[in-house]
Amino acid sequence: MKGTGAGIRGFSLVEIMFTVAVAGILAAIALPSFNLYQRKSRQAEARTNLAMIYLQEKLFLNDWGQYSSDLVYNNVRLEGNLVYRYAIGGACGDPPGMVAAGIADDHDPARNTSAAICAEANSNCTDGPTAIATVAPTCVVDLVGQADAFVAVAEANLDGAANDVWTIDHNKTLDNVVDGTFN
């Protein structure tokens, strides 16, 4: 800082330019790390919601002896503005016990996405913007005709090189199939 006469002091143009240059260099170093951290933190949404879908599928299995592809009937409740889109692919059809009990009318295997959940009148969510590229099959039928497996998928564009894709299956195997956090 130089004196400019009459006791008034200020910064020179060179000092101000040097300070701005240092701030720019620090921002250039910190910004990529911040963006990566932000994308990694968004993955928590996928892990949490897929765990909820897993729990609801297990409850449905306990009641009806097979997994469901109707996320609305399964009472999966997603909240807020979703970053990811969710789906459970295919259709197992209505469980035989549900049909026999006469309550299969409300069960619709076509409601297998987060779009269907957010479209419900009592929903409190906005579906994620990324389209699901691949939907894994919901049900794998064993030799005795029981649907004893499912795979649910979450997919989002986190501004990485590819869409970020997570899956969870009937064994509670949570897998980040495509890590979309890197550029």
Residue, then its C-alpha position, 0 to 999 in steps of 0.5 A: m500500500k502506498g501513500t497518496g498524499a494527505g494521509i490517504r492510503g490505498f492499494s495500487l493496481v498491481e496489488i489488486m491484480f495480484t490478489v485477483a490472480v491468486a483468487g482465480i488460481l485458488a478457485a480453479i483448483a477448488l471448483p473441480s473438487f467441489n463439483l465432484y463432492q457435490r455429485k458424490s453427495r447426490q448419490a445418497e438419494a439413490r442409495t436411500n430410495l433404492a433401500m426403501i424400494y427394497l424394503q417395500e418389495k420384501l414386505f410385499l413378498n411377505d404378504w403375497g409370496q412374490y415381488s411386485s412391479d407396482l411401486v404405487y401399490n407397494n406404497v413407495r413414497l418418494e419426496g421432493n425434487l428427485v435427481y434420479r429416476y427410478a424403475i422396476g422393470g417388467a411385470c410379474g402380473d398380479p399375485p394369485g393370492m391377491v386375485a383370489a382375495g379380490i383386491a387385485d383391481d388396485h394393483d397395476p404392474a405398469r406403475n413401475t417408475s418414479a413418474a407413476i409415483c409422482a403422478e399420484a394425487n397425494s404425491n409430494c415429489t417431482d420426477g427426475p429429469t433423466a430418462i431411464a435408459t435400461v430397465a432391469p427385469t423385475c421378476v425372475v420366475d423359478l421352476v415352481g412358478q414363483a417370482d422370487a427375484f427383482v432388480a430396481v434401478a436408479e439413473a441420473n445425469l450428474d454432469g459426469a461423462a455418463n449417466d450415474v446408474w445404481t441397482i438393488d436386487h432381492n439379495k439387497t445387493l446395492d451396486n453403482v453399475v455406472d459411476g457417473t460422477f467423473n468427467 
